[in-house]
Amino acid sequence: MKRAAAFLAIAIGLLAAMALKGAMLPLPSPPAQANGAGFDANRGMERLARILGGQRPHPVDSDANDAVRERLLAEMRGVGLNPRVTDDFACNGSPRERRISCARVRNLVATIGPADGQHILLVSHYDSTPAGPGASDDGIGVATMLEIAHLLRGKRLNRPVSFLFNEGEETGLLGARAFLARDPLAARVDTLINLESRGVAGPAIMFETSRPNGAAIALYRAAAPRPVANSLSTDLYRLIPNSTDVAVFEERPWTILNFAVIGNETRYHSDGDTLAALDRRSLQHMGSQALAVTEEAATGAAPSARGERLYTDIAGLGLVAVPMLLGLALLGILLIFFLFEGWRRRALGLPLLAMTIAFAGSATIALLGHFVIQILRPGDFWRAYPLAATSAVYASALAACLIALLLVARTAERTRLRAAFWLLFVAFGGGLCFLAPGAAIYFLAPPLLAALGMVGRRWWDKAEQAGAIAAVLVLYLTFGPALALFEQLMNDDPQWIFAPLGTAIMLPVLIELAPVLSRMRAALAVAAGLDLAILGWLAAALVPAYSADKQQLFTIEYVWDEAARAARFAVHNDGAPVPYDAAWERAEMPYTTRRRVAAPAPASPVPAPAITVVGRRDFPGGRRLRLRLHSNGAQIVSLFAAPDARLLAAGNGSFFRRLGDGQGDDRYQLRCTGRSCDGALLDVVIGTTAPVELTIVGTRPGLPAVAAPLARARPAFARPQYGPDATIAIGRARF
């Protein structure tokens, strides 16, 4: 009975620690009463409520965004700013994508402080996606900047501070491109603070910097009162396709800090991104950090630093930063040390094999559990209660650790297990650094403490155990909160990838508890661990997949093909069955790379956009065409061409951009959003004389009457996300 109680205490304690690791993330509350001294999220929310009005979606160049802009101008004047409005038809692209986006954008710019000096530029965007009101994305940035302007207005500043509220971020970072290309102020900026959101809750993470990051990190470290940042997330962000206005601004040699809230992504780019859902504590955290950094840069002697830094916060209490080269050198020294210790302690055989089995086994068990539940319950079964799924993942990791320690390495001494674990831990960190060098920050302090304990054992027999315990605590305090953030960021498949990361935290704890584990019957303990994993996955399967707060992705599209005179319903969801009787099948659609569930639909003809060639200039091996767009009522007009079409560049006037490289099978896309697309002129350079076929796609929000039965069948806790319910008309042209 005592052994069973000990096992339960260990298992429950470890799983509870993994569940509570995010509790260390700072989330300050707004002040109870406005006193005018510090950042006040309550006051910021009041301004944001006036700006958003009826909380309608307000995409770029729309009537709704005109109304938001007028209310924002009034609020800017209310906090003492004297805004100017710019007006451009801008186009932008990315070196990574074969896509050019265009729209008419109106930026709002204001400056406070002295007339001379390099400007500190604060940036947020005031447009939303067509799917939601954007209270957090990017209302949180707008509210933050207005409150900062209110607090700094009238203060003695040593440098000018400028505020850019831009339009068109959601449709291709167009406001940022227009500012950089056309606004004279851009030449006088040297520091940028960008404010963004990918959720409605949680701390504001400083997730991106200029490169090299020495100056940015020195500024952030000196100023931020409750820092949340790490160099691993910065590297990982650069590997994913998401982007913010910083993707444009990083072309300049500015000192850049980029902040975002990422908690509860289920409301992001949906009608759930409302004022009621936006956590005021998140606004308070973002605002207090941005205000402190702005004041440090504007009124103090901003710290100077060069080179690249590794960095992480310690439970929001402070930021630790070390030079990149020093960190990588130390990582190499630790690898050599543990390789030597592993050889000296005879840990390179069975103990190292056991550690490898623990890491690989954790991923295998978690992947198996996830796979089975996904078959039984298709869709994002973890969306409403992600803690149930992550607990199942970490229970799987615990079971793998028990298999490794009690079956594979039961007779191995604890000193050998320590050397084997830290060797594998450091080796994994070194390998990860080839992909994301910023990861090294998490592989330095814990193994260094373990190594110092091993060396200190010569003088104090308890030193190694003390060093091992200290290493475990530091690992949990540093990597634990970061892992909680990664769970929020990657709240889609694959969930199982967190199992090896959980193993990295739990396995060294179990090694220190080896004397307790050795008194247990190995087979029973392993069976109990597997039972916990099974129970965890059973709980993940039984809890509701969706809730009023965290709803299912379920976007309905009515697609009319003008040439075929045929219609289809298309549903963009998470893979769960569509609760509407039709001949559904997975299908590729001509307007997106994401496959849809599609079925034939009743005919309800919709006019497709059209294009007219109004100019042509041939050159050896290609031609340049001037096209006039006719939207025919569409809010978005997109032109697609096959991968072999060899579109080289496109744009309008001074906003003429080269199309990115993309992948080998990526199609080319030219997209125009907003009212001004009707009659707009686009120049396109084609690197071939062969005829090119264009698919012309017009998108307008809302559904025709024939789609009403499907819309009524949408599950109770489901809503459009990343795009609204839409009517899509498809035409074709050949040039």
N, C-alpha and C positions, 0 to 999 in steps of 0.2 A: 504493500500500500504506500509506504514512504517513497519507494522508487517511482511508482506511478505519479504520486503527487509532485515529486521533483521534476519528472519529465513534463508534466502539464505546466508547472510553473515556468520552466525554461521555454517551452514552446509558446505559451501564451504571452510571456514577457517579450520574446523576440518579435512576435507578430504584432503585438501592441506597439512596440517601439517603431516598427516599420510603418504602422498606420499613423503614428503621431509625429513622424519626422517633419511634416509640413507645418506643425504647430510652432516651430521656431522662426518661421518667416514673419517679419515685422508687419503689422497692419495697424498704424496709429489711428485713433479716433479723432474726428473733427472736434474743435473746441466747443464747449457747452454754450458759450456766449461769444458773440463777435466782439472783439476788442480792438480790431484794426492793426494789431501788432504783428501777427504772424499769418501764415496761410490759413484760410478758412474755407473748407470744402462746402460748408452750408451756404455761404455767400456765393460761391462759385456755382453751386447747383441752382440757386435762384436765378442767376443770370442765364444759365444754360436752358432752364425751363422757358424763359421768355424768348430766347432765340429759336428754340425748336417749335414753339407754338403748339399746334395740334399733333406734333410728332408724326409727321408724314415722311415717307421716303423722299429724299431731295437729291437726286443724282445731278451730275454736272449738266449745265445748260438746260435747266428745266424751270418751269414756272414755280415749282415748289422751292427750288434752290434760290431763285430770285427773291422770294419772300424771306427765306432764311438769311440771305445776304443783307437785305435791308434792315432786318432786326439786329443782325450782328454789327452792322455799322452804327446803329443807335447805341448799342452796348459799348462799343469801342469809344464813342464820344462820351458816354456816361462815365467812363473810368479815366477820362482826361486825355485820350489819344486823339490825334488829328489824322484820320486815315486818308489815304489816297487809293484810288481804284485803277487797276490796269486792265486792259482788254486785249486778248490775243486769241487767234485761232492757232492752237499749238498742236504739234505732233511729236511723238516720242517713241522710242523703241529700246530694246535691250540687246546687248551683244550675245546673250544666251538664247534669244528667241527669234523666230522668223515672224515677227509681228510688229506692226506699226499702229499706234492708236492716235486718234485726233479728236479734238473737241474745242469749242470756244470756252475760254476760261477767264474769269475775272478774279484777280488776286487783290487782297486788301493788305496794305502795308502801312505801318506807322513806326515812328522812332521817338524815343525819349532820351534825355541826357545831353551831353555836350555835342557841339556840331562837329568837332574834330575827333579823330581817332578811329581805330578799327572797330567795326561793329560786332556785337554779340547778337546773333540772329536766333530767335525762337520761332519754331514752325509747327503748325498743325493744319489740317485740312478741314474745310467746313462742308464739303459735299458728302453724301452718303451713297451707299449702293442703292439700286432700285428695289432691293428686297426689304429694307428696314430704315428706321428713322435715325440710326447712327448716334444714339445718346452717348455711347462709349466710344465708338469708332466714327468720328473722332471728336465727339463732343467733349470727352474728357480732356483732350488737348486744348480745345477752344476755351473751356472753362478755366483750365490751369493758366493759360496765357493772359486771360482777362484779369484774373485775380492777381497775378504777378505784376501786370501793368498798374493795377490799382495800388499795390503796395509800394512799388518803386517810384511812382509818379511823385515828383517833388523832392525825392531824395537826392543827395549829392552823389553823382556817379562820375567816376573817372573816365569811363568809356561809354559811347552811345549803345543803347539796347534797342534793337528793332524787332518788330513782331510781324510775321508773315502768316496770314490766314489764307491758304491757297485753295484753289478749286481744281478738281479733276484728278486728284490722287487716285481715286478708286478706279479710274479708267485708263491708267497708264502713266501716273506720276506727271501729269501734264502741267499743273500749276508750278511745280518745281522746275520743270524744263523751261517754262516761259520766264520765270524769275531769273534763272541762270543765264538765259540767252538774251533777254531784252531789258532787264531792270538794271539801271546804273548802280544801284545799291550793292549788287552782287560783287562788284569789284572792291568794295570796302569792308567786306566781311572776313573775319578770320576764325570765328568760333560759332559753332552751330549746336543748338539743343533742339532735337526733334522729339515730338510727343505723339505717341500712337497707341493703338489698342487692338487686341485680338480676343477680347473677352470682356467681362463686366465686373470681375472681382479679383481679389488677390493683390499682392504687392506689385508695385511698379518696378519692373526689372530694367536695369540699364544693360541692354542686351547687345549693343553694337557700338563700336568706336571707329574713329579714323585709324588708318594704318600708316606708319607705326603708331602704336597706341600710348607711348610714354607720356606725352603731354596731356592727353585726354584722361588717362587714369590718374595722373598727379592732380589734376583739377578736381576730378570726382572724389578722389580719396580725401582731399583737403576740405571739401565742402559738404558732401552728402551726410545728413545726420543719421539716417537709417539705411545704409547701403544694401542693395540686393543686386549682386552682379558676379559673374565669373567668366573667365576667359574661355572655358569650354563651350558655353552657350553661344558665345560670339562666333566661334569657329563653326559650330553646328549650324547656326543660322545661315552662314554663307553657303552651306551645302544644300539648302532647301530652296524651292522656287519662289517662295514669298519674298516680297520686297516692299520697302517704304520709300519716301522721298529721299532718304539718304543715298539710295542707289544712284540718284542724279547728282546730289551735292558732293558725293565723295570724289567727283572729278576734280574738285578744287582742293588745294592743300590746306584745308581748314582743320581745326581741332573740333571733333564731332563726338557728341554723346547722343544716343538714341534710347528712349524710354518707351516701355509698353506694359500694359496690363494684359494678362493672358488667362485669368481664371474663368471657368465656365464658357468654353468656346462654343457650346451649343447655341448660345444666343447671338454669336458673332454673325454679321451679314444676314440677319433675319429680322422679322418684325418683333422679335423678343429683345432687341437691343434698345430698351426703353429707359427712361429716367428712373422708373420704379425698380428696375433690375440693377442699375448701376450702383455699386457699393460706394458710399461716400468715403469710406476708409481708404479705398483705392485711390480716389481723387485726392484725398488728404496726403497720402504717401507720395504720389506723383508730384503734387504741388510743392510739398515741403522740400523734396529733393531738387526739383527744377529751380525753385526760388533760391535755395542755398547756393547752387552752382552758378546761377546768374549773378547773384550778389558777389560771390567770390571772384568771378571773372571781371565784374564791372567796377567793384570798389576796392578790391584788395590786390595785392601783388600775386597774380596767378603763378603757382609754382611751375617751374620749368623742368622739363625732363625730356630725354630723347630715347630712342630705341623702342624695343618691344617688351611688354611686361606680361607675366603670368599673374593672375589675381583671382581672389575669391573673397566674399564676405564671410564673416564668422557669425552666423545666426543674426545678421542684421546689426550687429554691435559695432563693427568696424570692417575695414577692407585691408586685406593682406596682399601685398604686391611684391614680386621679385623680378629681377631682369630675366628675360627669356633664356639667354645663353647660360646664365648661372643655373637656372632651374633645370635645363636640359643636361648640363654637365653633372649636376648633383644626381639626376635620375640615372645617368650612366654609371656614376660611382656606386650608387645603391645597387644597381643591377650586378655589377662586378662583386660587390660585397656579399650579396645574398647567394650568388652563384658559388663563391668560395665557401660560405658558411654551409650551403647545401651539400657541397662535396665533402667538407670536413665532418659534417654531422651524418653523413650517409642518408641524406634526404632526397637525393635525386632519383631514387628508384620508387619504391612503394609509396612513400609520403607524397612525392610530387604527382604520382599517378592518381592518388586519392584526391588531391586538390583539383586536378584536371577533371576527374569524374564529377566532382561536386559542381563545378561551373558548367560543364557540358550537360550533366544530368539535370540540372535545374532548368536549363532552356528546353531540354527534351520533354521533361514531365509537364512543364507549363504549356509547351506547344501542343502536346497531346491533349491536355485538358481543354485548352482553347479550341482545338480542332473538333473535339467531340461535342462541346457545347454549341459551336457554330453550326454543326450539322443538325443538332436537335432544335436549335433556336436561331435561325438565320437573322442577320442584322446586327446592329451595334448593341448587343445585350448588356453592355456595361455603361451605357450612356447616362442613365438616370442616377445610378449608384456606382460610380467608378471604384469606390473603396471596396466593394464586394469583389470585383474582378482583380484589383491589385492585391488584395489579401489572399485570394486563391493563387495568384502568381507567386507570392512570397511563401505561402505554405508549400507550394511545389519546390521552391528553392530550399526550404528547410528540410523537406524529405530527402532531397538529393544530398544535402550536407550530412544528414544522418547516415545515409547509405555509404558515403565516402569514409566517414570517421568510424562507424561501428562495424562495417562489413569489410571494407577494403583495407583500412589502416588501423584496425583495432589494437594491434600489438605495438604500433609505432609510438615512441616516446613523444611527449608534448614538445620538447625542444626541437625534434626533427620536423614535426608538423608546422611549427612556427616558421622555420627556415624555408620549408617548401611553399607555404602559403605566401609569404612576403616575396619570395622569388617570383612566383607566378604572377602576383599582383603587380610588381614592378615591371615584369616583362610585358604584361598586358598593357600597362600604361605607356611603355616605350613604343609598342606597336601602334597604339592608338594615336600617338603623337605624329606619326607619318600622315595620318588623315586630318587630325585636329591638334596642332601643337599646344593649344591652350589647355588641353586636358592634363598636361603635366602637373598643374597646380594641385590636383587631387592625389597625386602619386609621390609626393615629396615628404610632407610632415609626418604622416602616420608611419611609413616604413623607416623614416629617419629616427623616430622615437624608438621603434622596435630595434633598430640596429644599435642605437646608443645603449639600450638595455642589454643587448647581447654582449657588447664590448664591456660594459660596466660590471658584468657578472664576475669578472676577475677580482674585483675589489669588494663587491657586495653581492651575496648569493641571491638576494631578492631583486636585484636590478633588472634582470631579464623579464621577470613576471611583471614588475612595475612598468617597464617600458612597453610591454605588450598591452597591458591594460590602458595605459595612456594613449597608445596608438589607436586602439579601438574607439576610445572616447572622441579623440580628435577626428577620426574618420567619420564617425556618426555626426558630429557637430558641423563638419564642413560639407561632406558629400550627401548627408541625409536630406537637408533642405533643398540642395540642388536636384537630387533625384525626385523630390516632390514636384519641383518646377518642371522637370522633364516629363513627368506623368501628365501634368496639365497641358504641356505643349503638344505631346504626342498622344492625344486622347483618341486616336483611331488605331486601326491595325498597324503593326502587330503588338498586342499587349505582352506577349511572352518575352519580348526582348528585355523587360525589366528584371526577369528572374536572375540572370547572371550578375546584374548590378546589386540586387538584394543579397545574393550569395557573398559578394565582396564585403558587405557589412556584417552579415550574420556568421559567416564561417570562422573568422578570427575569434568571435565571442565563444562559439562552440569549442574551439580548440582550447581556450582558457578554461572551459568547463569540462574538459576531457576527464579529469578524475571523477567527477560526478557521473558522466556518461558511462564510464567504464564499469560502474557498479550495476548498470542496467543490463537486462537480457537483450542482446543486440537485435535478435529477430523481432522481438515484441516492440522494441523502440522504433525500429524501422517501419514495421507494420503500422504502428500508431502514427508515425509521420506521414505515411502514404494515406492513411485514413483522414488525417487533417487536410491533406491536399484535395482528396476526393470530396470531403465535406465543403471545402472552400469553393470548389467548382460547382458543386450542387447548389450552394447558396447563390453563386453568381448566376446560375441558370434560373433560379426561382424568384429572385427579386424582380420587380417591374423593370423592364428595359427602358421605359420612357416615363416622364412625369410632366406636370404642368410647367415646371421650371426648366427641365432639360428634355426637350422634345426631339422626336425623330426627324431627320432630314427627309423631306418629302415634297419635291417640287414637280409640278405638273406643267407639261408643255403641249400645246396643240400645234402640230407641224403640218403645214400645207405646202405640197410640192406643185408649183404652178405648171411645170412641163408635163408631169405625170397626171395632173388633175386628181391627185389622191392625197388623203390625209392620214396622219397617225397620231395617236397619243404617245407621249414619251414621259416616263417618270424617272426622275433622278432621286434615288433613295439609297439606303444603306444596305441593300440586298435582301431585306425582309420581303415576304410575299406581298403583292399589291392586292388589297381587299376589294377587288372589282373584277367581275367575270368578263374576261376578254382573252384573246389569243396572245398572251404576253410572251415575249422572247427577248433575250439580250441582243442589242443591236448597236452598231456604230451609226452615229448621226453625222451629217455633213457639216455641222456647226460647232462641234466640240470633240475633244480627245477622250472625254469620259463617256464610257458606254452607258446606254440607257436601257430601261425595260420598256419595250415599245409594243404597240398593238394597233391594228387598223381602227380608224375613227370615221365617223360620218363626215361627209363633205360639207365644208363651210368656207368657201373660197375667200382668200385674203390676198390683196394685191402685194406682190413682191416689189422690193426696190428695183430700180433700174439705173444703168449708167450710160452716158453718152460720151463718145470720144470727141473732144473739141480741139485737139491739137496733137500733132505727131512729128517727131524728129527722129530719123533713122541715123544710125552710126554703125560702123563695121561690127558685125556680130550681134547687134541688138537694136533697141529703139527706146525712145522716151515718149510716153503717152500722157496727155492731160485728160483726165476724166472728170465729168460732172456727175455728181450723185443726185439721184431723185429718190427720196426716202419713201414716198407714198404712204406716209403716216407712221412709219417705223421710228422708234426711239433710238435704236441702234442699227446701223448699216454695216455689215461685214462682207468683205470680199475674200474668198478663199481660192487658192491655186495649188495645184499638185506639187509634190516635192521636186519634180523635174522641170518646173516652169521657169526657174532661174530668175526670180524677182530679186533685184539687187538693192534697190532703194526706193523710198516713197516719202511723200510729205506734201507740205504746202508752204510756198514762199521760203522764208528763212528757216522754217522748221522742216528741213529735208533730211531724213535720217536713213542710214544704211540698215538694211535688214540683218538681223543676227544670224549666227551660224546654225543654231538649232541642232537637232539630231538628224540622222540621215533620212528618216521617213516623216519628218515634220512637214506639215503643209505651211504655205505662206498665208498670212492673214493681214488685211488692212481693215481697220475698224474705225468708224466715226460714230460718236455718241452725242445726242442732243438735237435741239431744234435747228441749229445752224448747219447741220449736215445736209439738209434739203437745199440743193443748189450749190453745195460746196465743191471746190475744185481740188483735186488731188493729182499730183504728178507721180508717175510710176516709171521706173527704169527697169527694163526687161533685158536680160543678157542672152537672148536668143531671137532669131528671126522666125522661128517656127510659131504657128498659131498657139495661143494660150487660152484655155477655157477657165473662166471664172465662175465660181458658185457665189451667187449674191443672196445674202441672208438678211432679212429684216426682222427685228425683234421688237415687240411692243408688250408692255405689261398687261396682264389680264387674260381671261379665257373667253372664247365664244360660248354661246348658249349650249351648243352640243356637248361641251365638256362639263356641264353642271353636274350630271350624275356621277362622274368620276371624282369631281371636287367634293361632293357630298359624302363619298365613300372614304375620303381620307380619314385615317385614324384620329381619335380624339386628341391625343398628344403628339401631333405631327404638324410641321409647318414648312413652308419653303425656306431654303437657306442657300446662300451664295448666289442666288438669283430668284426673282419672283416667279410665280405662275405666269406663263407668257404664251403669247401667240407668235408663232414663227412662220414666216413665209419665205420660200426658197425659189429663186429664179436662176437663170444661167445666161452667160454671154460668152462670145468667142472673138478674140482679137488676134 
